Amino acid sequence: MSYFSETDGYSGSDLTALAKDAAMGPVRELRIEELKQLSVNRIRPVSRKDFEQSLKKIRASVSPQTLEKYIRWNSTFGDCSS
């Protein structure tokens, strides 16, 4: 699975929500007692599986048609410095 194809059409806000949800994956595995005495050493690193699970919940919030309108607007009125 390629992350790019899985997130095609996601806005910056959608990607932020995806990353935040994936980052919570390791914390969700801990019991309440462990959370009360949270130690960074006891939290595993974020993994690809965390992102795969988050992709099941976090979806693109902008339709492809709306995204195309933004792209056209940006090419006409957007930043011309590049």
mmCIF file of the N, C-alpha and C atoms, coordinates in Angstrom:
data_MODEL
# 
_entry.id   MODEL 
# 
loop_
_atom_site.group_PDB 
_atom_site.id 
_atom_site.type_symbol 
_atom_site.label_atom_id 
_atom_site.label_alt_id 
_atom_site.label_comp_id 
_atom_site.label_asym_id 
_atom_site.label_entity_id 
_atom_site.label_seq_id 
_atom_site.pdbx_PDB_ins_code 
_atom_site.Cartn_x 
_atom_site.Cartn_y 
_atom_site.Cartn_z 
_atom_site.occupancy 
_atom_site.B_iso_or_equiv 
_atom_site.pdbx_formal_charge 
_atom_site.auth_seq_id 
_atom_site.auth_comp_id 
_atom_site.auth_asym_id 
_atom_site.auth_atom_id 
_atom_site.pdbx_PDB_model_num 
ATOM 1   N N  . MET A 1 1  ? 0.848   -1.178 0.000   1.00 0.00 ? 1  MET A N  1 
ATOM 2   C CA . MET A 1 1  ? 0.000   0.000  0.000   1.00 0.00 ? 1  MET A CA 1 
ATOM 3   C C  . MET A 1 1  ? 0.890   1.237  0.000   1.00 0.00 ? 1  MET A C  1 
ATOM 4   N N  . SER A 1 2  ? 0.569   2.188  -0.807  1.00 0.00 ? 2  SER A N  1 
ATOM 5   C CA . SER A 1 2  ? 1.289   3.445  -0.865  1.00 0.00 ? 2  SER A CA 1 
ATOM 6   C C  . SER A 1 2  ? 0.480   4.495  -0.111  1.00 0.00 ? 2  SER A C  1 
ATOM 7   N N  . TYR A 1 3  ? 1.144   5.233  0.781   1.00 0.00 ? 3  TYR A N  1 
ATOM 8   C CA . TYR A 1 3  ? 0.426   6.264  1.529   1.00 0.00 ? 3  TYR A CA 1 
ATOM 9   C C  . TYR A 1 3  ? -0.102  7.341  0.597   1.00 0.00 ? 3  TYR A C  1 
ATOM 10  N N  . PHE A 1 4  ? 0.669   7.656  -0.447  1.00 0.00 ? 4  PHE A N  1 
ATOM 11  C CA . PHE A 1 4  ? 0.240   8.718  -1.338  1.00 0.00 ? 4  PHE A CA 1 
ATOM 12  C C  . PHE A 1 4  ? -1.102  8.383  -1.977  1.00 0.00 ? 4  PHE A C  1 
ATOM 13  N N  . SER A 1 5  ? -1.246  7.183  -2.497  1.00 0.00 ? 5  SER A N  1 
ATOM 14  C CA . SER A 1 5  ? -2.519  6.836  -3.130  1.00 0.00 ? 5  SER A CA 1 
ATOM 15  C C  . SER A 1 5  ? -3.640  6.728  -2.105  1.00 0.00 ? 5  SER A C  1 
ATOM 16  N N  . GLU A 1 6  ? -3.310  6.316  -0.904  1.00 0.00 ? 6  GLU A N  1 
ATOM 17  C CA . GLU A 1 6  ? -4.324  6.185  0.147   1.00 0.00 ? 6  GLU A CA 1 
ATOM 18  C C  . GLU A 1 6  ? -4.819  7.542  0.637   1.00 0.00 ? 6  GLU A C  1 
ATOM 19  N N  . THR A 1 7  ? -4.003  8.580  0.485   1.00 0.00 ? 7  THR A N  1 
ATOM 20  C CA . THR A 1 7  ? -4.388  9.907  0.974   1.00 0.00 ? 7  THR A CA 1 
ATOM 21  C C  . THR A 1 7  ? -4.636  10.882 -0.175  1.00 0.00 ? 7  THR A C  1 
ATOM 22  N N  . ASP A 1 8  ? -4.739  10.375 -1.377  1.00 0.00 ? 8  ASP A N  1 
ATOM 23  C CA . ASP A 1 8  ? -5.012  11.234 -2.527  1.00 0.00 ? 8  ASP A CA 1 
ATOM 24  C C  . ASP A 1 8  ? -6.339  11.956 -2.300  1.00 0.00 ? 8  ASP A C  1 
ATOM 25  N N  . GLY A 1 9  ? -6.312  13.264 -2.438  1.00 0.00 ? 9  GLY A N  1 
ATOM 26  C CA . GLY A 1 9  ? -7.518  14.058 -2.229  1.00 0.00 ? 9  GLY A CA 1 
ATOM 27  C C  . GLY A 1 9  ? -7.676  14.563 -0.802  1.00 0.00 ? 9  GLY A C  1 
ATOM 28  N N  . TYR A 1 10 ? -6.791  14.174 0.096   1.00 0.00 ? 10 TYR A N  1 
ATOM 29  C CA . TYR A 1 10 ? -6.864  14.667 1.469   1.00 0.00 ? 10 TYR A CA 1 
ATOM 30  C C  . TYR A 1 10 ? -6.379  16.111 1.507   1.00 0.00 ? 10 TYR A C  1 
ATOM 31  N N  . SER A 1 11 ? -7.033  16.922 2.308   1.00 0.00 ? 11 SER A N  1 
ATOM 32  C CA . SER A 1 11 ? -6.586  18.301 2.521   1.00 0.00 ? 11 SER A CA 1 
ATOM 33  C C  . SER A 1 11 ? -5.484  18.292 3.574   1.00 0.00 ? 11 SER A C  1 
ATOM 34  N N  . GLY A 1 12 ? -4.856  19.432 3.763   1.00 0.00 ? 12 GLY A N  1 
ATOM 35  C CA . GLY A 1 12 ? -3.847  19.552 4.817   1.00 0.00 ? 12 GLY A CA 1 
ATOM 36  C C  . GLY A 1 12 ? -4.449  19.242 6.180   1.00 0.00 ? 12 GLY A C  1 
ATOM 37  N N  . SER A 1 13 ? -5.661  19.693 6.399   1.00 0.00 ? 13 SER A N  1 
ATOM 38  C CA . SER A 1 13 ? -6.356  19.423 7.659   1.00 0.00 ? 13 SER A CA 1 
ATOM 39  C C  . SER A 1 13 ? -6.644  17.931 7.822   1.00 0.00 ? 13 SER A C  1 
ATOM 40  N N  . ASP A 1 14 ? -7.023  17.268 6.723   1.00 0.00 ? 14 ASP A N  1 
ATOM 41  C CA . ASP A 1 14 ? -7.272  15.819 6.771   1.00 0.00 ? 14 ASP A CA 1 
ATOM 42  C C  . ASP A 1 14 ? -5.992  15.068 7.133   1.00 0.00 ? 14 ASP A C  1 
ATOM 43  N N  . LEU A 1 15 ? -4.862  15.482 6.550   1.00 0.00 ? 15 LEU A N  1 
ATOM 44  C CA . LEU A 1 15 ? -3.574  14.827 6.834   1.00 0.00 ? 15 LEU A CA 1 
ATOM 45  C C  . LEU A 1 15 ? -3.157  15.054 8.283   1.00 0.00 ? 15 LEU A C  1 
ATOM 46  N N  . THR A 1 16 ? -3.439  16.245 8.794   1.00 0.00 ? 16 THR A N  1 
ATOM 47  C CA . THR A 1 16 ? -3.137  16.527 10.203  1.00 0.00 ? 16 THR A CA 1 
ATOM 48  C C  . THR A 1 16 ? -3.961  15.613 11.107  1.00 0.00 ? 16 THR A C  1 
ATOM 49  N N  . ALA A 1 17 ? -5.244  15.477 10.803  1.00 0.00 ? 17 ALA A N  1 
ATOM 50  C CA . ALA A 1 17 ? -6.110  14.599 11.600  1.00 0.00 ? 17 ALA A CA 1 
ATOM 51  C C  . ALA A 1 17 ? -5.627  13.155 11.521  1.00 0.00 ? 17 ALA A C  1 
ATOM 52  N N  . LEU A 1 18 ? -5.204  12.726 10.342  1.00 0.00 ? 18 LEU A N  1 
ATOM 53  C CA . LEU A 1 18 ? -4.696  11.369 10.158  1.00 0.00 ? 18 LEU A CA 1 
ATOM 54  C C  . LEU A 1 18 ? -3.449  11.138 11.008  1.00 0.00 ? 18 LEU A C  1 
ATOM 55  N N  . ALA A 1 19 ? -2.517  12.075 10.958  1.00 0.00 ? 19 ALA A N  1 
ATOM 56  C CA . ALA A 1 19 ? -1.274  11.936 11.726  1.00 0.00 ? 19 ALA A CA 1 
ATOM 57  C C  . ALA A 1 19 ? -1.549  11.936 13.231  1.00 0.00 ? 19 ALA A C  1 
ATOM 58  N N  . LYS A 1 20 ? -2.436  12.803 13.685  1.00 0.00 ? 20 LYS A N  1 
ATOM 59  C CA . LYS A 1 20 ? -2.772  12.850 15.113  1.00 0.00 ? 20 LYS A CA 1 
ATOM 60  C C  . LYS A 1 20 ? -3.424  11.545 15.563  1.00 0.00 ? 20 LYS A C  1 
ATOM 61  N N  . ASP A 1 21 ? -4.329  11.022 14.744  1.00 0.00 ? 21 ASP A N  1 
ATOM 62  C CA . ASP A 1 21 ? -4.990  9.773  15.099  1.00 0.00 ? 21 ASP A CA 1 
ATOM 63  C C  . ASP A 1 21 ? -3.987  8.621  15.133  1.00 0.00 ? 21 ASP A C  1 
ATOM 64  N N  . ALA A 1 22 ? -3.102  8.562  14.151  1.00 0.00 ? 22 ALA A N  1 
ATOM 65  C CA . ALA A 1 22 ? -2.093  7.505  14.118  1.00 0.00 ? 22 ALA A CA 1 
ATOM 66  C C  . ALA A 1 22 ? -1.148  7.607  15.309  1.00 0.00 ? 22 ALA A C  1 
ATOM 67  N N  . ALA A 1 23 ? -0.796  8.825  15.698  1.00 0.00 ? 23 ALA A N  1 
ATOM 68  C CA . ALA A 1 23 ? 0.099   9.027  16.843  1.00 0.00 ? 23 ALA A CA 1 
ATOM 69  C C  . ALA A 1 23 ? -0.522  8.536  18.146  1.00 0.00 ? 23 ALA A C  1 
ATOM 70  N N  . MET A 1 24 ? -1.846  8.507  18.200  1.00 0.00 ? 24 MET A N  1 
ATOM 71  C CA . MET A 1 24 ? -2.525  8.022  19.403  1.00 0.00 ? 24 MET A CA 1 
ATOM 72  C C  . MET A 1 24 ? -2.602  6.497  19.453  1.00 0.00 ? 24 MET A C  1 
ATOM 73  N N  . GLY A 1 25 ? -2.281  5.826  18.350  1.00 0.00 ? 25 GLY A N  1 
ATOM 74  C CA . GLY A 1 25 ? -2.343  4.360  18.294  1.00 0.00 ? 25 GLY A CA 1 
ATOM 75  C C  . GLY A 1 25 ? -1.617  3.674  19.438  1.00 0.00 ? 25 GLY A C  1 
ATOM 76  N N  . PRO A 1 26 ? -0.342  4.002  19.653  1.00 0.00 ? 26 PRO A N  1 
ATOM 77  C CA . PRO A 1 26 ? 0.383   3.355  20.758  1.00 0.00 ? 26 PRO A CA 1 
ATOM 78  C C  . PRO A 1 26 ? -0.223  3.651  22.134  1.00 0.00 ? 26 PRO A C  1 
ATOM 79  N N  . VAL A 1 27 ? -0.760  4.839  22.315  1.00 0.00 ? 27 VAL A N  1 
ATOM 80  C CA . VAL A 1 27 ? -1.346  5.222  23.606  1.00 0.00 ? 27 VAL A CA 1 
ATOM 81  C C  . VAL A 1 27 ? -2.643  4.448  23.841  1.00 0.00 ? 27 VAL A C  1 
ATOM 82  N N  . ARG A 1 28 ? -3.404  4.213  22.791  1.00 0.00 ? 28 ARG A N  1 
ATOM 83  C CA . ARG A 1 28 ? -4.669  3.480  22.923  1.00 0.00 ? 28 ARG A CA 1 
ATOM 84  C C  . ARG A 1 28 ? -4.459  2.055  23.423  1.00 0.00 ? 28 ARG A C  1 
ATOM 85  N N  . GLU A 1 29 ? -3.283  1.511  23.192  1.00 0.00 ? 29 GLU A N  1 
ATOM 86  C CA . GLU A 1 29 ? -2.997  0.140  23.621  1.00 0.00 ? 29 GLU A CA 1 
ATOM 87  C C  . GLU A 1 29 ? -2.723  0.025  25.112  1.00 0.00 ? 29 GLU A C  1 
ATOM 88  N N  . LEU A 1 30 ? -2.459  1.141  25.765  1.00 0.00 ? 30 LEU A N  1 
ATOM 89  C CA . LEU A 1 30 ? -2.122  1.121  27.189  1.00 0.00 ? 30 LEU A CA 1 
ATOM 90  C C  . LEU A 1 30 ? -3.383  1.047  28.041  1.00 0.00 ? 30 LEU A C  1 
ATOM 91  N N  . ARG A 1 31 ? -3.258  0.395  29.173  1.00 0.00 ? 31 ARG A N  1 
ATOM 92  C CA . ARG A 1 31 ? -4.366  0.343  30.128  1.00 0.00 ? 31 ARG A CA 1 
ATOM 93  C C  . ARG A 1 31 ? -4.415  1.652  30.905  1.00 0.00 ? 31 ARG A C  1 
ATOM 94  N N  . ILE A 1 32 ? -5.553  1.912  31.520  1.00 0.00 ? 32 ILE A N  1 
ATOM 95  C CA . ILE A 1 32 ? -5.741  3.154  32.286  1.00 0.00 ? 32 ILE A CA 1 
ATOM 96  C C  . ILE A 1 32 ? -4.677  3.280  33.375  1.00 0.00 ? 32 ILE A C  1 
ATOM 97  N N  . GLU A 1 33 ? -4.357  2.183  34.030  1.00 0.00 ? 33 GLU A N  1 
ATOM 98  C CA . GLU A 1 33 ? -3.350  2.219  35.090  1.00 0.00 ? 33 GLU A CA 1 
ATOM 99  C C  . GLU A 1 33 ? -1.997  2.650  34.535  1.00 0.00 ? 33 GLU A C  1 
ATOM 100 N N  . GLU A 1 34 ? -1.685  2.183  33.332  1.00 0.00 ? 34 GLU A N  1 
ATOM 101 C CA . GLU A 1 34 ? -0.415  2.553  32.712  1.00 0.00 ? 34 GLU A CA 1 
ATOM 102 C C  . GLU A 1 34 ? -0.410  4.029  32.311  1.00 0.00 ? 34 GLU A C  1 
ATOM 103 N N  . LEU A 1 35 ? -1.559  4.521  31.886  1.00 0.00 ? 35 LEU A N  1 
ATOM 104 C CA . LEU A 1 35 ? -1.643  5.924  31.494  1.00 0.00 ? 35 LEU A CA 1 
ATOM 105 C C  . LEU A 1 35 ? -1.447  6.860  32.681  1.00 0.00 ? 35 LEU A C  1 
ATOM 106 N N  . LYS A 1 36 ? -1.880  6.422  33.852  1.00 0.00 ? 36 LYS A N  1 
ATOM 107 C CA . LYS A 1 36 ? -1.737  7.249  35.055  1.00 0.00 ? 36 LYS A CA 1 
ATOM 108 C C  . LYS A 1 36 ? -0.277  7.460  35.408  1.00 0.00 ? 36 LYS A C  1 
ATOM 109 N N  . GLN A 1 37 ? 0.547   6.479  35.083  1.00 0.00 ? 37 GLN A N  1 
ATOM 110 C CA . GLN A 1 37 ? 1.981   6.570  35.376  1.00 0.00 ? 37 GLN A CA 1 
ATOM 111 C C  . GLN A 1 37 ? 2.761   6.567  34.060  1.00 0.00 ? 37 GLN A C  1 
ATOM 112 N N  . LEU A 1 38 ? 2.291   7.370  33.129  1.00 0.00 ? 38 LEU A N  1 
ATOM 113 C CA . LEU A 1 38 ? 2.816   7.374  31.775  1.00 0.00 ? 38 LEU A CA 1 
ATOM 114 C C  . LEU A 1 38 ? 4.312   7.661  31.743  1.00 0.00 ? 38 LEU A C  1 
ATOM 115 N N  . SER A 1 39 ? 5.024   6.770  31.117  1.00 0.00 ? 39 SER A N  1 
ATOM 116 C CA . SER A 1 39 ? 6.453   6.929  30.905  1.00 0.00 ? 39 SER A CA 1 
ATOM 117 C C  . SER A 1 39 ? 6.701   6.820  29.405  1.00 0.00 ? 39 SER A C  1 
ATOM 118 N N  . VAL A 1 40 ? 7.421   7.774  28.870  1.00 0.00 ? 40 VAL A N  1 
ATOM 119 C CA . VAL A 1 40 ? 7.687   7.784  27.433  1.00 0.00 ? 40 VAL A CA 1 
ATOM 120 C C  . VAL A 1 40 ? 8.356   6.489  26.997  1.00 0.00 ? 40 VAL A C  1 
ATOM 121 N N  . ASN A 1 41 ? 9.152   5.900  27.850  1.00 0.00 ? 41 ASN A N  1 
ATOM 122 C CA . ASN A 1 41 ? 9.854   4.655  27.524  1.00 0.00 ? 41 ASN A CA 1 
ATOM 123 C C  . ASN A 1 41 ? 8.899   3.486  27.307  1.00 0.00 ? 41 ASN A C  1 
ATOM 124 N N  . ARG A 1 42 ? 7.696   3.571  27.848  1.00 0.00 ? 42 ARG A N  1 
ATOM 125 C CA . ARG A 1 42 ? 6.746   2.457  27.748  1.00 0.00 ? 42 ARG A CA 1 
ATOM 126 C C  . ARG A 1 42 ? 5.846   2.571  26.521  1.00 0.00 ? 42 ARG A C  1 
ATOM 127 N N  . ILE A 1 43 ? 5.953   3.664  25.790  1.00 0.00 ? 43 ILE A N  1 
ATOM 128 C CA . ILE A 1 43 ? 5.126   3.859  24.599  1.00 0.00 ? 43 ILE A CA 1 
ATOM 129 C C  . ILE A 1 43 ? 5.935   3.453  23.372  1.00 0.00 ? 43 ILE A C  1 
ATOM 130 N N  . ARG A 1 44 ? 5.373   2.555  22.596  1.00 0.00 ? 44 ARG A N  1 
ATOM 131 C CA . ARG A 1 44 ? 6.077   2.114  21.391  1.00 0.00 ? 44 ARG A CA 1 
ATOM 132 C C  . ARG A 1 44 ? 6.022   3.203  20.324  1.00 0.00 ? 44 ARG A C  1 
ATOM 133 N N  . PRO A 1 45 ? 6.932   3.148  19.362  1.00 0.00 ? 45 PRO A N  1 
ATOM 134 C CA . PRO A 1 45 ? 6.896   4.135  18.279  1.00 0.00 ? 45 PRO A CA 1 
ATOM 135 C C  . PRO A 1 45 ? 5.654   3.953  17.400  1.00 0.00 ? 45 PRO A C  1 
ATOM 136 N N  . VAL A 1 46 ? 5.259   5.014  16.746  1.00 0.00 ? 46 VAL A N  1 
ATOM 137 C CA . VAL A 1 46 ? 4.147   4.959  15.798  1.00 0.00 ? 46 VAL A CA 1 
ATOM 138 C C  . VAL A 1 46 ? 4.594   4.104  14.616  1.00 0.00 ? 46 VAL A C  1 
ATOM 139 N N  . SER A 1 47 ? 3.706   3.265  14.134  1.00 0.00 ? 47 SER A N  1 
ATOM 140 C CA . SER A 1 47 ? 4.060   2.351  13.050  1.00 0.00 ? 47 SER A CA 1 
ATOM 141 C C  . SER A 1 47 ? 3.163   2.550  11.831  1.00 0.00 ? 47 SER A C  1 
ATOM 142 N N  . ARG A 1 48 ? 3.519   1.885  10.775  1.00 0.00 ? 48 ARG A N  1 
ATOM 143 C CA . ARG A 1 48 ? 2.711   1.898  9.558   1.00 0.00 ? 48 ARG A CA 1 
ATOM 144 C C  . ARG A 1 48 ? 1.308   1.365  9.848   1.00 0.00 ? 48 ARG A C  1 
ATOM 145 N N  . LYS A 1 49 ? 1.228   0.361  10.716  1.00 0.00 ? 49 LYS A N  1 
ATOM 146 C CA . LYS A 1 49 ? -0.070  -0.220 11.070  1.00 0.00 ? 49 LYS A CA 1 
ATOM 147 C C  . LYS A 1 49 ? -0.982  0.835  11.714  1.00 0.00 ? 49 LYS A C  1 
ATOM 148 N N  . ASP A 1 50 ? -0.399  1.731  12.511  1.00 0.00 ? 50 ASP A N  1 
ATOM 149 C CA . ASP A 1 50 ? -1.190  2.799  13.127  1.00 0.00 ? 50 ASP A CA 1 
ATOM 150 C C  . ASP A 1 50 ? -1.818  3.684  12.046  1.00 0.00 ? 50 ASP A C  1 
ATOM 151 N N  . PHE A 1 51 ? -1.031  4.001  11.010  1.00 0.00 ? 51 PHE A N  1 
ATOM 152 C CA . PHE A 1 51 ? -1.560  4.806  9.915   1.00 0.00 ? 51 PHE A CA 1 
ATOM 153 C C  . PHE A 1 51 ? -2.624  4.035  9.138   1.00 0.00 ? 51 PHE A C  1 
ATOM 154 N N  . GLU A 1 52 ? -2.399  2.749  8.937   1.00 0.00 ? 52 GLU A N  1 
ATOM 155 C CA . GLU A 1 52 ? -3.386  1.938  8.223   1.00 0.00 ? 52 GLU A CA 1 
ATOM 156 C C  . GLU A 1 52 ? -4.710  1.900  8.982   1.00 0.00 ? 52 GLU A C  1 
ATOM 157 N N  . GLN A 1 53 ? -4.639  1.784  10.307  1.00 0.00 ? 53 GLN A N  1 
ATOM 158 C CA . GLN A 1 53 ? -5.862  1.800  11.117  1.00 0.00 ? 53 GLN A CA 1 
ATOM 159 C C  . GLN A 1 53 ? -6.539  3.169  11.052  1.00 0.00 ? 53 GLN A C  1 
ATOM 160 N N  . SER A 1 54 ? -5.750  4.225  11.090  1.00 0.00 ? 54 SER A N  1 
ATOM 161 C CA . SER A 1 54 ? -6.315  5.580  11.042  1.00 0.00 ? 54 SER A CA 1 
ATOM 162 C C  . SER A 1 54 ? -6.945  5.870  9.690   1.00 0.00 ? 54 SER A C  1 
ATOM 163 N N  . LEU A 1 55 ? -6.375  5.313  8.618   1.00 0.00 ? 55 LEU A N  1 
ATOM 164 C CA . LEU A 1 55 ? -6.947  5.515  7.292   1.00 0.00 ? 55 LEU A CA 1 
ATOM 165 C C  . LEU A 1 55 ? -8.352  4.928  7.185   1.00 0.00 ? 55 LEU A C  1 
ATOM 166 N N  . LYS A 1 56 ? -8.683  3.981  8.037   1.00 0.00 ? 56 LYS A N  1 
ATOM 167 C CA . LYS A 1 56 ? -10.031 3.402  8.037   1.00 0.00 ? 56 LYS A CA 1 
ATOM 168 C C  . LYS A 1 56 ? -11.045 4.361  8.652   1.00 0.00 ? 56 LYS A C  1 
ATOM 169 N N  . LYS A 1 57 ? -10.557 5.298  9.482   1.00 0.00 ? 57 LYS A N  1 
ATOM 170 C CA . LYS A 1 57 ? -11.448 6.227  10.178  1.00 0.00 ? 57 LYS A CA 1 
ATOM 171 C C  . LYS A 1 57 ? -11.422 7.638  9.605   1.00 0.00 ? 57 LYS A C  1 
ATOM 172 N N  . ILE A 1 58 ? -10.260 8.090  9.202   1.00 0.00 ? 58 ILE A N  1 
ATOM 173 C CA . ILE A 1 58 ? -10.097 9.467  8.741   1.00 0.00 ? 58 ILE A CA 1 
ATOM 174 C C  . ILE A 1 58 ? -10.195 9.482  7.215   1.00 0.00 ? 58 ILE A C  1 
ATOM 175 N N  . ARG A 1 59 ? -11.174 10.166 6.709   1.00 0.00 ? 59 ARG A N  1 
ATOM 176 C CA . ARG A 1 59 ? -11.424 10.219 5.270   1.00 0.00 ? 59 ARG A CA 1 
ATOM 177 C C  . ARG A 1 59 ? -11.232 11.643 4.745   1.00 0.00 ? 59 ARG A C  1 
ATOM 178 N N  . ALA A 1 60 ? -11.069 11.748 3.439   1.00 0.00 ? 60 ALA A N  1 
ATOM 179 C CA . ALA A 1 60 ? -10.962 13.067 2.806   1.00 0.00 ? 60 ALA A CA 1 
ATOM 180 C C  . ALA A 1 60 ? -12.257 13.845 3.050   1.00 0.00 ? 60 ALA A C  1 
ATOM 181 N N  . SER A 1 61 ? -12.107 15.092 3.423   1.00 0.00 ? 61 SER A N  1 
ATOM 182 C CA . SER A 1 61 ? -13.290 15.900 3.733   1.00 0.00 ? 61 SER A CA 1 
ATOM 183 C C  . SER A 1 61 ? -13.696 16.806 2.574   1.00 0.00 ? 61 SER A C  1 
ATOM 184 N N  . VAL A 1 62 ? -12.913 16.783 1.509   1.00 0.00 ? 62 VAL A N  1 
ATOM 185 C CA . VAL A 1 62 ? -13.184 17.639 0.358   1.00 0.00 ? 62 VAL A CA 1 
ATOM 186 C C  . VAL A 1 62 ? -13.420 16.738 -0.850  1.00 0.00 ? 62 VAL A C  1 
ATOM 187 N N  . SER A 1 63 ? -14.473 17.007 -1.608  1.00 0.00 ? 63 SER A N  1 
ATOM 188 C CA . SER A 1 63 ? -14.765 16.197 -2.787  1.00 0.00 ? 63 SER A CA 1 
ATOM 189 C C  . SER A 1 63 ? -13.725 16.480 -3.879  1.00 0.00 ? 63 SER A C  1 
ATOM 190 N N  . PRO A 1 64 ? -13.509 15.531 -4.767  1.00 0.00 ? 64 PRO A N  1 
ATOM 191 C CA . PRO A 1 64 ? -12.573 15.771 -5.880  1.00 0.00 ? 64 PRO A CA 1 
ATOM 192 C C  . PRO A 1 64 ? -12.963 16.983 -6.728  1.00 0.00 ? 64 PRO A C  1 
ATOM 193 N N  . GLN A 1 65 ? -14.260 17.219 -6.887  1.00 0.00 ? 65 GLN A N  1 
ATOM 194 C CA . GLN A 1 65 ? -14.715 18.367 -7.675  1.00 0.00 ? 65 GLN A CA 1 
ATOM 195 C C  . GLN A 1 65 ? -14.339 19.684 -6.991  1.00 0.00 ? 65 GLN A C  1 
ATOM 196 N N  . THR A 1 66 ? -14.528 19.757 -5.694  1.00 0.00 ? 66 THR A N  1 
ATOM 197 C CA . THR A 1 66 ? -14.163 20.963 -4.948  1.00 0.00 ? 66 THR A CA 1 
ATOM 198 C C  . THR A 1 66 ? -12.654 21.160 -4.972  1.00 0.00 ? 66 THR A C  1 
ATOM 199 N N  . LEU A 1 67 ? -11.920 20.095 -4.820  1.00 0.00 ? 67 LEU A N  1 
ATOM 200 C CA . LEU A 1 67 ? -10.462 20.173 -4.859  1.00 0.00 ? 67 LEU A CA 1 
ATOM 201 C C  . LEU A 1 67 ? -9.997  20.708 -6.210  1.00 0.00 ? 67 LEU A C  1 
ATOM 202 N N  . GLU A 1 68 ? -10.616 20.263 -7.278  1.00 0.00 ? 68 GLU A N  1 
ATOM 203 C CA . GLU A 1 68 ? -10.265 20.742 -8.623  1.00 0.00 ? 68 GLU A CA 1 
ATOM 204 C C  . GLU A 1 68 ? -10.534 22.242 -8.743  1.00 0.00 ? 68 GLU A C  1 
ATOM 205 N N  . LYS A 1 69 ? -11.622 22.719 -8.143  1.00 0.00 ? 69 LYS A N  1 
ATOM 206 C CA . LYS A 1 69 ? -11.917 24.160 -8.166  1.00 0.00 ? 69 LYS A CA 1 
ATOM 207 C C  . LYS A 1 69 ? -10.817 24.945 -7.468  1.00 0.00 ? 69 LYS A C  1 
ATOM 208 N N  . TYR A 1 70 ? -10.334 24.442 -6.315  1.00 0.00 ? 70 TYR A N  1 
ATOM 209 C CA . TYR A 1 70 ? -9.255  25.111 -5.586  1.00 0.00 ? 70 TYR A CA 1 
ATOM 210 C C  . TYR A 1 70 ? -7.966  25.123 -6.397  1.00 0.00 ? 70 TYR A C  1 
ATOM 211 N N  . ILE A 1 71 ? -7.686  24.037 -7.086  1.00 0.00 ? 71 ILE A N  1 
ATOM 212 C CA . ILE A 1 71 ? -6.475  23.967 -7.903  1.00 0.00 ? 71 ILE A CA 1 
ATOM 213 C C  . ILE A 1 71 ? -6.548  24.982 -9.040  1.00 0.00 ? 71 ILE A C  1 
ATOM 214 N N  . ARG A 1 72 ? -7.704  25.068 -9.693  1.00 0.00 ? 72 ARG A N  1 
ATOM 215 C CA . ARG A 1 72 ? -7.878  26.051 -10.775 1.00 0.00 ? 72 ARG A CA 1 
ATOM 216 C C  . ARG A 1 72 ? -7.764  27.475 -10.231 1.00 0.00 ? 72 ARG A C  1 
ATOM 217 N N  . TRP A 1 73 ? -8.395  27.747 -9.097  1.00 0.00 ? 73 TRP A N  1 
ATOM 218 C CA . TRP A 1 73 ? -8.329  29.079 -8.490  1.00 0.00 ? 73 TRP A CA 1 
ATOM 219 C C  . TRP A 1 73 ? -6.882  29.433 -8.164  1.00 0.00 ? 73 TRP A C  1 
ATOM 220 N N  . ASN A 1 74 ? -6.151  28.484 -7.593  1.00 0.00 ? 74 ASN A N  1 
ATOM 221 C CA . ASN A 1 74 ? -4.774  28.725 -7.207  1.00 0.00 ? 74 ASN A CA 1 
ATOM 222 C C  . ASN A 1 74 ? -3.888  28.999 -8.434  1.00 0.00 ? 74 ASN A C  1 
ATOM 223 N N  . SER A 1 75 ? -4.132  28.289 -9.520  1.00 0.00 ? 75 SER A N  1 
ATOM 224 C CA . SER A 1 75 ? -3.321  28.512 -10.718 1.00 0.00 ? 75 SER A CA 1 
ATOM 225 C C  . SER A 1 75 ? -3.618  29.887 -11.334 1.00 0.00 ? 75 SER A C  1 
ATOM 226 N N  . THR A 1 76 ? -4.818  30.403 -11.122 1.00 0.00 ? 76 THR A N  1 
ATOM 227 C CA . THR A 1 76 ? -5.183  31.723 -11.648 1.00 0.00 ? 76 THR A CA 1 
ATOM 228 C C  . THR A 1 76 ? -4.797  32.860 -10.712 1.00 0.00 ? 76 THR A C  1 
ATOM 229 N N  . PHE A 1 77 ? -5.092  32.704 -9.425  1.00 0.00 ? 77 PHE A N  1 
ATOM 230 C CA . PHE A 1 77 ? -4.940  33.801 -8.474  1.00 0.00 ? 77 PHE A CA 1 
ATOM 231 C C  . PHE A 1 77 ? -3.896  33.547 -7.385  1.00 0.00 ? 77 PHE A C  1 
ATOM 232 N N  . GLY A 1 78 ? -3.340  32.363 -7.340  1.00 0.00 ? 78 GLY A N  1 
ATOM 233 C CA . GLY A 1 78 ? -2.439  31.996 -6.233  1.00 0.00 ? 78 GLY A CA 1 
ATOM 234 C C  . GLY A 1 78 ? -1.062  32.621 -6.343  1.00 0.00 ? 78 GLY A C  1 
ATOM 235 N N  . ASP A 1 79 ? -0.159  32.116 -5.548  1.00 0.00 ? 79 ASP A N  1 
ATOM 236 C CA . ASP A 1 79 ? 1.216   32.605 -5.459  1.00 0.00 ? 79 ASP A CA 1 
ATOM 237 C C  . ASP A 1 79 ? 1.913   32.474 -6.820  1.00 0.00 ? 79 ASP A C  1 
ATOM 238 N N  . CYS A 1 80 ? 2.457   33.546 -7.293  1.00 0.00 ? 80 CYS A N  1 
ATOM 239 C CA . CYS A 1 80 ? 3.130   33.557 -8.608  1.00 0.00 ? 80 CYS A CA 1 
ATOM 240 C C  . CYS A 1 80 ? 4.646   33.580 -8.468  1.00 0.00 ? 80 CYS A C  1 
ATOM 241 N N  . SER A 1 81 ? 5.173   33.418 -7.261  1.00 0.00 ? 81 SER A N  1 
ATOM 242 C CA . SER A 1 81 ? 6.612   33.572 -7.031  1.00 0.00 ? 81 SER A CA 1 
ATOM 243 C C  . SER A 1 81 ? 7.429   32.387 -7.527  1.00 0.00 ? 81 SER A C  1 
ATOM 244 N N  . SER A 1 82 ? 6.812   31.226 -7.770  1.00 0.00 ? 82 SER A N  1 
ATOM 245 C CA . SER A 1 82 ? 7.617   30.078 -8.186  1.00 0.00 ? 82 SER A CA 1 
ATOM 246 C C  . SER A 1 82 ? 7.606   29.846 -9.663  1.00 0.00 ? 82 SER A C  1 
# 
